[in-house]
């Protein structure tokens, strides 16, 4: 997820955190959507027309004999390329519509609200957890991929690992965790991540 600006309010009896893209103009969201779609087309073309072992996938697809191993392989590559293109287009379309994520916590429960990725109407959904149901809240890697690791906040509840605020930086994350800990939430601190947060604070105060 792209870097977001989070609204963070820490009080003696509550923590509120949230972001949404409603402040972005329709034009800005349209540019972002087009960028994702264009990237999908570029990736599709690279897969289809880049030569490997002297021949491109397109050439193999159009010239290979029926039932040949080369044609089977070309069809498999086309299926993968088409799936990737569809994924980029879907992300691009979703990027045009409203999205957001919020957290509210007091001394009795935590409520998470978000606009689901599959919602194109901007409708928020919410789920609440009592503080007794929450354990091992921490900052760390929440998603991994070829593009690298994405950091965020996660916690355990009802036997599942929940993830939120993917892409948040260490400084903001630890500010949130300390506020949650003061309300009675079970918080864990990774020493390496804590050091990273402290280094970011020092850099911003120099």
N, C-alpha and C positions, 0 to 999 in steps of 0.2 A: 504494500500500500504506500502511496506517496506520503512524504512528510506532511504532518498536519500541525496546525497551531491549536494547542489545547487550552481551554479555559479551565483553570484549576483554582478552587476556593477551599482552603483548609480552615475550619473553625474548631472551637473547643468541643463541639458536640456533633459535627458533621463534616463530611467530605463530599464535594461536588466536582466532577470532572466531565468534560464533554467537548465534542467537536462536531461540526457539520459543514457541508459545502454550500449552504444557502447564501453565504456572503459572496460566492463567486458568480460573476455574471453569466448569462446564458452563452454569450460569445466565448468566454474563457472555457466553459465546460465543453462547448462545441469543438474548440481547438484541441482540447485534451482527448475528446472522443475520436476526432479525425486522426490524431497522432497514433493512437492505438491501432486503428483500422489500417492506416498506412504501413505501420510496422508489420502487421499481419501479412499484408500483400508482399512486402519486401521479403519476409521470411519464406513465404510460399514460393516466390519466384526464385530465390536462392536455392531452395531444395529442388525445384523442378528443372532449373536450367543450368545449374553449376555442373561442370563436367567432373565425373569421378571415373577413374580408370579409362579415360578417353571418351566417355559418353555420358550425356546428361540423362536424368530420369525421363524427361520428355522424349528424348530420342529412343530410349529403350521402350517406352510405352507405345510409340507409334511405329516402330520398325521390327520389334521382336515377334517371332512366330507364335501362333496360338499355342497355349499349354506349355510354353517354354518356361524354364526356371527364371529367366531374365524378366519375362512379362509378369510372372507372379510377384517377383521382388519389386518391380516398378509399380504395380498396383498397390502393394503394401505401403510403399513410400508415399504414393499419392494419397492414400487414406490417412496416413499420419499428417501429411502436409495440410490436407483439407481440414482435419480436426484442429490443428494449430491455428489455421486461418479463422475457423469458426470461433475459437476461443478468444482470439484477439478482437474479432468483431463484436462478440458478446460483451467483453470487458469495455470496449469503446462505447457501445450503446449504453451500458450501465453507468459509465462515467458521466454521461450527459444528465442523468437524473439525480435527484437528491439522495444523499447518503449521510450517515452520522452515527455517533455512538456516545452514550452518556452513562455515568455512574453516579448514584447518590447513596451515601452510607451514613447511618447514624449509629447509636449505641445498641440498637436492637436488630437491624437488618440492612442488607445491601440490595439495591435495585439496579439492574442493568437494563438499559433501553437502547435499541438500535433500529436502524432501518435495514431490513434484511437485503442481501445482495440481489435476491430474486424479486424484490419489490420495486416496481417502477412508478409507484404512486406517492412515495414519500411517507408511507404509513409506518409509524413507530410501533414496535412491539416491546414488551417489558417482562422481566422475570425477576422475582425477589428471592433472596436467600437469608435465612437467619444467620447471625454471626457464628452460632454454634455449628452450622453446616459447612462453614468455610475453613479450609486448612491449607497450609503451605502456599500462601500467596507470595509470589516472587517475581523478580524481573530477570528475563533471560531470553533465549531463542525460542520463538513460538512457531516459526516456519523456516524451513530450509529448502534451498533449491540451487540450480546451477548458477543463478544470479547472485548467490550469497545467502547469508542468514538474515532473518528479520527478527528484531527484538521487540518484546512487548511484555505485558503483565499476564500471569496465569495463576490459577488457583484450582484446588480440588474441591468438588462438591458432589454428593450423591454417587461417588465412585467414578466420576468423570473429571477430566482435566479441561477446564474452561480457559479460553484465551480472549484477551481484550487489549485494545489500544496498540495494535501491531504497528510498529514504526516509531513509537515514542522513544525519545532519547533517554539516556540514563539519568540525567539530572532531573527531568520532570518525573520520571518513574519513581525515583527514590523519594522525591518530595511527596508523591501520592502514597507510597508504602509507609512512610513515617506517619502520615496522617491517619491511615487505616490502622496502623499498629496502636496509635493513641486511643482509638475507639474500641480496641479489644480484639481485632482481627489477628489470626495467627499468621505472622509475616516471617519469611526467611530471607536472609541477605547472603548473596553470593559475594565472597570477599573480592573477587576480581571485578565484578560489576560495580561493587561499592567503591573500589579504588577509581574506576573509570568515571563514576559520577563525581567524586571529589575533584578529580583532575579537570573535569569540565567546568565545575564551579570556579576553580582557581583561574582557569583560562579566561573566564568571562569577567573576573574581577581585576585582572591585570590591566 
